[in-house]
Amino acid sequence: MADVSVMIKSLRENNHLKQRQVADYLGISQQAYSYYELDKRELPSRHVVNLAKLYKVSADYILGVEPGYVGSYDLNSKYVHDISLKEVINNLEKLNKTNRQEVVKYLSYLGNTQTKYK
C-alpha cells in the first residue's frame, strides 16, 4: 500500500489542497485521511473512486496500475512558467464557445508558423 499512500499525498500536494479539504470531500475526519497518507490504513475502494474524480485521474493511476494520467499527460506539472496544463484547460473551459474556437485557431496558426520558420 505504500505506493497508494505516496500517490494520494502527491496528488493532494500538487493540487494545493490540505488534508482537511480532502477529508471533507470524502466525508471523513482529517485524522482518518492522514492514516491513508501515512500508510497506517488501507484506502477503501470508494475513496479511490472519489479521489480519482477529485483529481481527474483514473482509479488505476492512483493504484499504480497505469504509468500516467489520462492521456499520458501529467496535468499538474508546470507546463509553461508557473502554469500547469490543468490550469490552461481550466481557463479554456471558462471561455465561451466562440472564444475557445479562436484559441484553437490561434494555436493552429502558431503551430503552422513555427514549422515554416524552423
HELIX and SHEET records of a PDB file:
HELIX    1   1 ALA A    2  ASN A   14  1                                  13    
HELIX    2   2 GLN A   19  LEU A   26  1                                   8    
HELIX    3   3 GLN A   30  GLU A   37  1                                   8    
HELIX    4   4 SER A   45  TYR A   55  1                                  11    
HELIX    5   5 ALA A   59  LEU A   63  1                                   5    
HELIX    6   6 VAL A   70  SER A   72  5                                   3    
HELIX    7   7 LEU A   85  LYS A   94  1                                  10    
HELIX    8   8 LYS A   97  LYS A  116  1                                  20    
SHEET    1   A 2 LYS A  78  VAL A  80  0                                        
SHEET    2   A 2 ILE A  83  SER A  84 -1                                        
END                                                                             
